[in-house]
Amino acid sequence: MKNVRPSGLLLLATLSLAPPTHAQDADRETGEAIQQATDTAKKMGLKMPDVKQILEENDREEAREKAAVQAVVDAPGPATLPDWTPKIPQFTPSGPVAKKVVDGEAKVVLSGTSPLTPAELADAWEAAVRTQEINRFRNNISSNGNLTTVVFLTTRTEPRQELRLESRRAPDEKITHVTILSPLAVPEPADDE
C-alpha cells in the first residue's frame, strides 16, 4: 500500500465502505464499488487509475513481503537471542529457541513459564540491564484480573538489537506464561518494476 496514488485512496476508501458479503457476491460488489468510485472520480474531475492493476500490484507486494519473511525463518542456521539477553528468574522453557513468523514478522522466540509474577519478571529484566546502554520501556496491563507485563529493550549502539519480554498470568493461575521475542532482519524485496 506504499505506492497508492491519492485518487487510489479515494477508491480504496469507497471500497472499504462496502458492507461485508458472501464470497460469491464479493467480485460483483467489488466491481460495482469500483464503477461507483470511477463515476465519482469523473464527476470530481479526477483521473481514475486502473484499480484492478493497483489491487493486483498490492497483492503481489504483500506476497513478496510474506515470502521474504518466510525465507528468513526457513533459512538454515541456529535461532539465537542476542548474547546480552537477560536471564529470566525461575524460568522453565517449553521448548528450544526457534525462528517463527509472529504477527507477520520474522522473530526469534523462546517461550516458557515462571512461578514469579509478571511484575517480578519485568523488574528482574530491567535490573539486569540497568548498567548497560539499553533503552527500556515497560507496559503493565491489568484487565479483568489478568496481569500482563511487556518490557521492550533496545540497544543504543549499532547494529541495533531489540528484545521483548511478554509475561501473562490469569487470576486463577499460579504460573506466569513467558515469551521472549527478538526480530530477525528481513532484506527488502527486489523491485520487479
C-alpha positions in Angstrom: 0.0 0.0 0.0 3.1 2.2 -0.1 2.6 3.2 -3.7 -1.1 4.1 -3.7 -1.9 7.4 -5.5 -4.3 10.0 -4.0 -7.0 9.0 -6.4 -6.4 5.4 -5.5 -7.0 6.3 -1.9 -10.4 7.7 -2.8 -11.2 4.4 -4.5 -9.9 2.3 -1.6 -11.9 4.4 0.9 -15.0 3.9 -1.2 -14.3 0.1 -1.3 -13.8 -0.1 2.4 -17.3 1.3 3.0 -18.9 -1.6 1.1 -20.6 -4.0 3.6 -19.2 -7.5 4.1 -20.9 -10.1 1.9 -20.8 -13.8 1.0 -17.7 -14.8 -1.1 -19.7 -15.4 -4.3 -21.1 -11.9 -4.2 -17.7 -10.3 -3.5 -16.5 -10.0 -7.1 -19.8 -8.5 -8.3 -20.0 -6.0 -5.4 -16.3 -5.1 -5.8 -16.9 -4.4 -9.5 -19.9 -2.2 -8.6 -17.9 -0.3 -6.0 -15.1 0.3 -8.5 -17.5 1.5 -11.0 -19.2 3.8 -8.5 -15.8 5.2 -7.4 -14.8 5.7 -11.1 -18.0 7.6 -11.7 -17.5 9.7 -8.6 -13.9 10.5 -9.6 -15.0 11.5 -13.1 -17.6 13.9 -11.6 -14.9 15.4 -9.5 -12.6 15.8 -12.5 -10.0 13.3 -11.2 -8.3 10.8 -13.5 -9.0 7.4 -12.2 -6.1 4.9 -12.1 -6.5 1.3 -13.1 -7.9 0.0 -9.8 -7.6 -3.7 -10.7 -4.0 -3.1 -11.5 -3.3 -1.3 -8.2 -5.0 -4.1 -6.3 -3.0 -6.7 -8.1 0.2 -4.8 -7.5 -0.6 -4.6 -3.8 -1.3 -8.3 -3.7 2.0 -9.1 -5.4 3.8 -6.8 -3.0 2.2 -8.4 0.0 3.1 -11.8 -1.3 6.7 -10.8 -1.9 6.9 -9.4 1.7 5.4 -12.6 3.1 7.8 -14.7 1.1 10.8 -12.7 2.3 9.8 -13.1 5.9 9.2 -16.8 5.5 12.6 -17.2 3.7 14.3 -15.7 6.7 12.5 -18.0 9.1 13.3 -21.0 6.9 17.0 -20.1 6.4 19.4 -22.6 7.8 21.3 -21.8 10.9 20.5 -21.7 14.6 17.9 -19.5 16.2 19.7 -17.3 18.8 18.7 -14.5 21.0 21.2 -11.6 21.5 24.1 -12.5 23.8 23.0 -9.7 26.2 19.6 -11.2 26.8 18.8 -11.0 30.5 18.2 -14.3 32.4 14.6 -14.9 33.5 14.4 -16.0 37.1 13.0 -19.4 37.8 12.2 -19.9 34.0 11.3 -23.2 32.6 11.4 -23.2 28.8 8.6 -25.1 26.9 11.0 -25.8 24.0 14.1 -24.6 22.3 14.7 -21.1 20.9 13.0 -21.1 17.4 12.6 -18.9 14.4 8.9 -18.1 13.7 6.6 -15.8 11.9 4.8 -13.7 14.6 2.2 -11.1 13.5 3.7 -11.2 10.0 7.3 -10.6 11.2 10.3 -12.9 11.4 11.2 -13.4 15.0 13.4 -15.5 17.3 11.1 -16.8 20.0 11.6 -18.5 23.4 8.5 -19.5 25.4 8.1 -21.0 28.9 6.8 -20.4 32.4 7.9 -19.0 35.7 6.3 -19.0 39.2 7.1 -15.3 39.6 4.5 -12.7 38.8 4.7 -10.6 35.6 5.8 -7.6 37.6 8.6 -9.5 39.3 9.9 -10.8 36.0 9.8 -7.3 34.4 11.6 -5.9 37.5 14.3 -8.6 37.2 14.8 -7.9 33.4 15.1 -4.2 33.9 17.5 -4.6 36.8 19.7 -6.9 34.7 20.3 -4.3 32.0 20.3 -1.1 34.2 24.1 -0.5 33.9 24.2 -1.2 30.1 23.5 1.2 27.3 20.0 -0.2 26.8 16.8 1.7 26.3 13.9 0.3 28.4 10.2 0.6 28.0 7.6 -1.1 30.2 3.9 -1.6 29.9 1.9 -3.0 32.8 -1.7 -4.1 31.9 -4.4 -5.4 34.2 -7.7 -6.4 32.6 -10.4 -8.5 34.4 -7.8 -9.8 36.8 -5.4 -10.9 34.0 -1.9 -9.4 34.6 0.3 -8.7 31.6 3.7 -7.0 31.5 5.6 -6.2 28.4 9.2 -5.0 28.5 11.0 -3.7 25.4 14.8 -3.5 25.5 16.7 -1.9 22.7 20.5 -1.3 22.3 21.6 2.3 21.8 24.6 1.3 19.5 24.7 -0.1 16.0 23.7 -2.7 14.9 20.5 -2.1 16.9 19.1 -5.1 18.6 15.9 -5.4 20.4 14.1 -7.8 22.8 10.6 -8.0 24.1 9.5 -9.9 27.2 5.8 -10.7 27.4 4.6 -12.2 30.7 1.0 -13.1 31.3 -0.9 -14.5 34.3 -4.6 -15.2 34.6 -6.2 -14.6 38.1 -6.7 -18.3 38.8 -3.2 -19.4 37.7 -0.1 -19.9 39.9 2.4 -19.6 37.0 3.3 -16.9 34.5 3.4 -17.6 30.8 6.6 -16.0 29.4 7.6 -15.2 25.8 10.8 -13.6 24.7 10.9 -12.2 21.1 13.7 -10.7 19.0 13.2 -9.5 15.4 15.2 -11.1 12.6 16.4 -8.8 9.8 14.4 -9.2 6.6 16.0 -8.0 3.4 13.9 -5.6 1.3 12.3 -7.5 -1.6 13.8 -6.5 -5.0 11.6 -4.3 -7.2 10.3 -6.0 -10.3 9.4 -2.7 -11.9 
